[in-house]
Amino acid sequence: MNDLHVRLAEDTDLATLVRLRDDAARWMLAQGITGQWQPGQLDEGHFRKVMTTGEVWLATVGSRVLGAWELWWEDEEAWGPQPPVAGYVHRLMVDRSCARPGTGRLLLRAAERRIAAAGREFVRLDCLAGNARLNAYYVAAGYRVVGHKAGKPQPGGAPKSFTLLEKSLCSFDAE
């Protein structure tokens, strides 16, 4: 997808981010994934807050938004205090109504490039422990399981247990 463009989200994108998140939650529910995201859990305030402490990225082709993700520079709730060696990807979302297969991997690769460009050595993420399909997706994308976190607080929901995954960027080709 040579025409894929990534950019930082702005305040004018907040409604789009909420729609992407809610659509992704509805897709998960339709797939029988009931313990992860629920429509209506996150509002514009959530994404606005992330934009002040981290980064929210949008991926577009032309004027169409294909997906988004959050990039945090620390995540003590899941990983505890850490030296500044990683970027943390959260809420990777793909608009399944228009994105082609493989779009999620392209977005993940863009997040990895951003983290490498910031001079960090690792990309880290957490995945709902009970979502075997998503855990396998990240392992197939080159991530390795490095631990588990029980009872991680959730915005708009009850605490949940997560698998902690990490990928080394030491040999990352920034292209």
Short mmCIF file of the C-alpha atoms (twelve columns), coordinates in Angstrom:
data_MODEL
# 
_entry.id   MODEL 
# 
loop_
_atom_site.group_PDB 
_atom_site.id 
_atom_site.type_symbol 
_atom_site.label_atom_id 
_atom_site.label_alt_id 
_atom_site.label_comp_id 
_atom_site.label_asym_id 
_atom_site.label_seq_id 
_atom_site.Cartn_x 
_atom_site.Cartn_y 
_atom_site.Cartn_z 
_atom_site.pdbx_PDB_model_num 
ATOM 1   C CA . MET A 1   0.000   0.000   0.000  1 
ATOM 2   C CA . ASN A 2   2.338   2.686   -1.290 1 
ATOM 3   C CA . ASP A 3   -0.187  5.462   -0.804 1 
ATOM 4   C CA . LEU A 4   -0.558  4.867   2.947  1 
ATOM 5   C CA . HIS A 5   0.149   8.022   4.920  1 
ATOM 6   C CA . VAL A 6   0.518   8.250   8.702  1 
ATOM 7   C CA . ARG A 7   0.131   11.431  10.692 1 
ATOM 8   C CA . LEU A 8   -0.397  12.561  14.247 1 
ATOM 9   C CA . ALA A 9   -4.052  12.890  15.180 1 
ATOM 10  C CA . GLU A 10  -5.451  16.336  15.943 1 
ATOM 11  C CA . ASP A 11  -8.443  17.547  17.933 1 
ATOM 12  C CA . THR A 12  -10.493 17.502  14.729 1 
ATOM 13  C CA . ASP A 13  -9.904  13.708  14.555 1 
ATOM 14  C CA . LEU A 14  -11.374 12.884  17.964 1 
ATOM 15  C CA . ALA A 15  -14.796 11.787  16.664 1 
ATOM 16  C CA . THR A 16  -13.088 9.598   14.043 1 
ATOM 17  C CA . LEU A 17  -10.975 7.918   16.737 1 
ATOM 18  C CA . VAL A 18  -14.056 7.173   18.845 1 
ATOM 19  C CA . ARG A 19  -15.814 5.743   15.770 1 
ATOM 20  C CA . LEU A 20  -12.813 3.534   14.918 1 
ATOM 21  C CA . ARG A 21  -12.637 2.224   18.480 1 
ATOM 22  C CA . ASP A 22  -16.380 1.543   18.672 1 
ATOM 23  C CA . ASP A 23  -16.390 -0.147  15.244 1 
ATOM 24  C CA . ALA A 24  -13.435 -2.326  16.283 1 
ATOM 25  C CA . ALA A 25  -15.284 -3.251  19.485 1 
ATOM 26  C CA . ARG A 26  -18.399 -4.213  17.503 1 
ATOM 27  C CA . TRP A 27  -16.267 -6.314  15.137 1 
ATOM 28  C CA . MET A 28  -14.695 -8.148  18.095 1 
ATOM 29  C CA . LEU A 29  -18.116 -8.887  19.556 1 
ATOM 30  C CA . ALA A 30  -19.300 -10.208 16.168 1 
ATOM 31  C CA . GLN A 31  -16.242 -12.519 16.160 1 
ATOM 32  C CA . GLY A 32  -17.151 -13.869 19.607 1 
ATOM 33  C CA . ILE A 33  -14.428 -11.880 21.398 1 
ATOM 34  C CA . THR A 34  -16.500 -10.666 24.328 1 
ATOM 35  C CA . GLY A 35  -13.994 -9.904  27.059 1 
ATOM 36  C CA . GLN A 36  -11.989 -7.145  25.414 1 
ATOM 37  C CA . TRP A 37  -13.476 -3.913  24.028 1 
ATOM 38  C CA . GLN A 38  -17.059 -2.698  24.309 1 
ATOM 39  C CA . PRO A 39  -18.634 0.069   22.209 1 
ATOM 40  C CA . GLY A 40  -18.968 3.329   24.113 1 
ATOM 41  C CA . GLN A 41  -16.152 2.641   26.602 1 
ATOM 42  C CA . LEU A 42  -13.859 5.421   25.360 1 
ATOM 43  C CA . ASP A 43  -14.870 8.933   24.432 1 
ATOM 44  C CA . GLU A 44  -13.112 11.923  22.893 1 
ATOM 45  C CA . GLY A 45  -11.714 12.828  26.316 1 
ATOM 46  C CA . HIS A 46  -9.740  9.573   26.405 1 
ATOM 47  C CA . PHE A 47  -7.985  10.280  23.101 1 
ATOM 48  C CA . ARG A 48  -7.461  13.949  23.978 1 
ATOM 49  C CA . LYS A 49  -5.713  12.880  27.196 1 
ATOM 50  C CA . VAL A 50  -3.476  10.412  25.343 1 
ATOM 51  C CA . MET A 51  -2.566  13.164  22.872 1 
ATOM 52  C CA . THR A 52  -1.207  15.242  25.785 1 
ATOM 53  C CA . THR A 53  0.935   12.472  27.302 1 
ATOM 54  C CA . GLY A 54  1.765   10.347  24.256 1 
ATOM 55  C CA . GLU A 55  0.907   10.191  20.600 1 
ATOM 56  C CA . VAL A 56  -2.142  9.116   18.640 1 
ATOM 57  C CA . TRP A 57  -1.516  8.261   14.998 1 
ATOM 58  C CA . LEU A 58  -3.914  7.994   12.068 1 
ATOM 59  C CA . ALA A 59  -3.260  6.042   8.875  1 
ATOM 60  C CA . THR A 60  -4.946  7.315   5.736  1 
ATOM 61  C CA . VAL A 61  -5.150  6.643   2.032  1 
ATOM 62  C CA . GLY A 62  -6.298  9.833   0.381  1 
ATOM 63  C CA . SER A 63  -9.000  11.265  2.611  1 
ATOM 64  C CA . ARG A 64  -10.054 7.863   3.999  1 
ATOM 65  C CA . VAL A 65  -8.903  6.853   7.506  1 
ATOM 66  C CA . LEU A 66  -7.848  3.185   7.538  1 
ATOM 67  C CA . GLY A 67  -6.797  2.901   11.151 1 
ATOM 68  C CA . ALA A 68  -5.116  4.374   14.187 1 
ATOM 69  C CA . TRP A 69  -3.050  3.528   17.233 1 
ATOM 70  C CA . GLU A 70  -1.819  5.063   20.441 1 
ATOM 71  C CA . LEU A 71  1.892   5.323   21.198 1 
ATOM 72  C CA . TRP A 72  2.927   5.811   24.808 1 
ATOM 73  C CA . TRP A 73  6.465   6.449   26.054 1 
ATOM 74  C CA . GLU A 74  5.852   4.692   29.373 1 
ATOM 75  C CA . ASP A 75  3.298   2.232   30.729 1 
ATOM 76  C CA . GLU A 76  3.865   1.678   34.420 1 
ATOM 77  C CA . GLU A 77  0.431   0.110   34.994 1 
ATOM 78  C CA . ALA A 78  1.396   -2.869  32.819 1 
ATOM 79  C CA . TRP A 79  5.197   -2.874  32.839 1 
ATOM 80  C CA . GLY A 80  6.125   -1.163  36.119 1 
ATOM 81  C CA . PRO A 81  8.859   1.490   36.242 1 
ATOM 82  C CA . GLN A 82  11.178  1.033   33.261 1 
ATOM 83  C CA . PRO A 83  14.191  2.859   31.836 1 
ATOM 84  C CA . PRO A 84  13.312  4.843   28.670 1 
ATOM 85  C CA . VAL A 85  14.148  2.044   26.214 1 
ATOM 86  C CA . ALA A 86  10.721  1.276   24.705 1 
ATOM 87  C CA . GLY A 87  7.627   2.658   23.076 1 
ATOM 88  C CA . TYR A 88  4.273   1.120   23.996 1 
ATOM 89  C CA . VAL A 89  1.620   0.498   21.342 1 
ATOM 90  C CA . HIS A 90  -1.999  0.572   22.465 1 
ATOM 91  C CA . ARG A 91  -5.383  0.356   20.769 1 
ATOM 92  C CA . LEU A 92  -4.257  -0.656  17.286 1 
ATOM 93  C CA . MET A 93  -7.487  -0.186  15.304 1 
ATOM 94  C CA . VAL A 94  -8.287  -0.957  11.665 1 
ATOM 95  C CA . ASP A 95  -11.390 0.194   9.808  1 
ATOM 96  C CA . ARG A 96  -12.542 -3.175  8.487  1 
ATOM 97  C CA . SER A 97  -15.075 -1.541  6.167  1 
ATOM 98  C CA . CYS A 98  -12.330 -0.205  3.880  1 
ATOM 99  C CA . ALA A 99  -8.921  -1.594  4.873  1 
ATOM 100 C CA . ARG A 100 -7.363  -4.436  2.939  1 
ATOM 101 C CA . PRO A 101 -5.985  -7.563  4.637  1 
ATOM 102 C CA . GLY A 102 -2.549  -6.822  6.065  1 
ATOM 103 C CA . THR A 103 -3.369  -3.239  7.040  1 
ATOM 104 C CA . GLY A 104 -2.908  -3.995  10.731 1 
ATOM 105 C CA . ARG A 105 0.643   -5.196  10.085 1 
ATOM 106 C CA . LEU A 106 1.375   -2.023  8.095  1 
ATOM 107 C CA . LEU A 107 0.163   0.104   11.004 1 
ATOM 108 C CA . LEU A 108 2.216   -1.916  13.458 1 
ATOM 109 C CA . ARG A 109 5.270   -1.477  11.235 1 
ATOM 110 C CA . ALA A 110 4.683   2.298   11.143 1 
ATOM 111 C CA . ALA A 111 4.527   2.345   14.951 1 
ATOM 112 C CA . GLU A 112 7.764   0.357   15.103 1 
ATOM 113 C CA . ARG A 113 9.457   2.844   12.734 1 
ATOM 114 C CA . ARG A 114 8.359   5.763   14.926 1 
ATOM 115 C CA . ILE A 115 9.704   4.078   18.059 1 
ATOM 116 C CA . ALA A 116 13.015  3.248   16.339 1 
ATOM 117 C CA . ALA A 117 13.290  6.850   15.090 1 
ATOM 118 C CA . ALA A 118 12.943  8.005   18.706 1 
ATOM 119 C CA . GLY A 119 16.024  5.927   19.564 1 
ATOM 120 C CA . ARG A 120 14.174  3.324   21.621 1 
ATOM 121 C CA . GLU A 121 15.305  -0.312  21.516 1 
ATOM 122 C CA . PHE A 122 11.986  -2.107  22.004 1 
ATOM 123 C CA . VAL A 123 8.350   -1.916  21.070 1 
ATOM 124 C CA . ARG A 124 6.070   -3.289  23.746 1 
ATOM 125 C CA . LEU A 125 2.389   -3.997  23.929 1 
ATOM 126 C CA . ASP A 126 -0.062  -5.873  26.050 1 
ATOM 127 C CA . CYS A 127 -2.811  -8.137  24.805 1 
ATOM 128 C CA . LEU A 128 -5.818  -9.507  26.652 1 
ATOM 129 C CA . ALA A 129 -4.588  -12.820 28.052 1 
ATOM 130 C CA . GLY A 130 -7.753  -14.674 27.011 1 
ATOM 131 C CA . ASN A 131 -7.639  -13.513 23.379 1 
ATOM 132 C CA . ALA A 132 -5.626  -16.384 21.879 1 
ATOM 133 C CA . ARG A 133 -6.200  -15.184 18.303 1 
ATOM 134 C CA . LEU A 134 -4.759  -11.724 18.982 1 
ATOM 135 C CA . ASN A 135 -1.863  -13.106 21.034 1 
ATOM 136 C CA . ALA A 136 -0.983  -15.382 18.082 1 
ATOM 137 C CA . TYR A 137 -1.235  -12.408 15.685 1 
ATOM 138 C CA . TYR A 138 1.417   -10.480 17.607 1 
ATOM 139 C CA . VAL A 139 3.696   -13.512 17.979 1 
ATOM 140 C CA . ALA A 140 3.454   -14.044 14.204 1 
ATOM 141 C CA . ALA A 141 4.425   -10.359 13.773 1 
ATOM 142 C CA . GLY A 142 7.714   -11.006 15.580 1 
ATOM 143 C CA . TYR A 143 6.774   -10.267 19.185 1 
ATOM 144 C CA . ARG A 144 7.687   -12.554 22.036 1 
ATOM 145 C CA . VAL A 145 5.803   -13.133 25.261 1 
ATOM 146 C CA . VAL A 146 7.838   -11.744 28.150 1 
ATOM 147 C CA . GLY A 147 5.327   -11.862 30.990 1 
ATOM 148 C CA . HIS A 148 1.817   -11.448 32.273 1 
ATOM 149 C CA . LYS A 149 0.015   -8.717  34.185 1 
ATOM 150 C CA . ALA A 150 -3.040  -9.590  36.231 1 
ATOM 151 C CA . GLY A 151 -5.563  -6.946  37.235 1 
ATOM 152 C CA . LYS A 152 -4.407  -4.094  34.988 1 
ATOM 153 C CA . PRO A 153 -6.782  -1.105  35.355 1 
ATOM 154 C CA . GLN A 154 -8.848  -0.336  32.237 1 
ATOM 155 C CA . PRO A 155 -10.291 2.974   31.060 1 
ATOM 156 C CA . GLY A 156 -14.065 2.601   31.184 1 
ATOM 157 C CA . GLY A 157 -14.028 -0.971  32.499 1 
ATOM 158 C CA . ALA A 158 -12.989 -3.494  35.126 1 
ATOM 159 C CA . PRO A 159 -9.320  -4.529  35.529 1 
ATOM 160 C CA . LYS A 160 -8.210  -7.383  33.242 1 
ATOM 161 C CA . SER A 161 -5.286  -9.777  32.821 1 
ATOM 162 C CA . PHE A 162 -2.854  -9.246  29.958 1 
ATOM 163 C CA . THR A 163 -0.007  -10.956 28.150 1 
ATOM 164 C CA . LEU A 164 3.040   -8.683  27.854 1 
ATOM 165 C CA . LEU A 165 4.791   -8.841  24.476 1 
ATOM 166 C CA . GLU A 166 7.987   -7.228  23.245 1 
ATOM 167 C CA . LYS A 167 9.922   -6.899  20.002 1 
ATOM 168 C CA . SER A 168 13.548  -5.827  19.719 1 
ATOM 169 C CA . LEU A 169 14.218  -2.994  17.298 1 
ATOM 170 C CA . CYS A 170 18.014  -3.385  17.426 1 
ATOM 171 C CA . SER A 171 18.171  -4.722  13.873 1 
ATOM 172 C CA . PHE A 172 15.220  -2.653  12.667 1 
ATOM 173 C CA . ASP A 173 15.515  -1.425  9.095  1 
ATOM 174 C CA . ALA A 174 14.120  2.111   9.150  1 
ATOM 175 C CA . GLU A 175 13.829  1.994   5.344  1 
# 
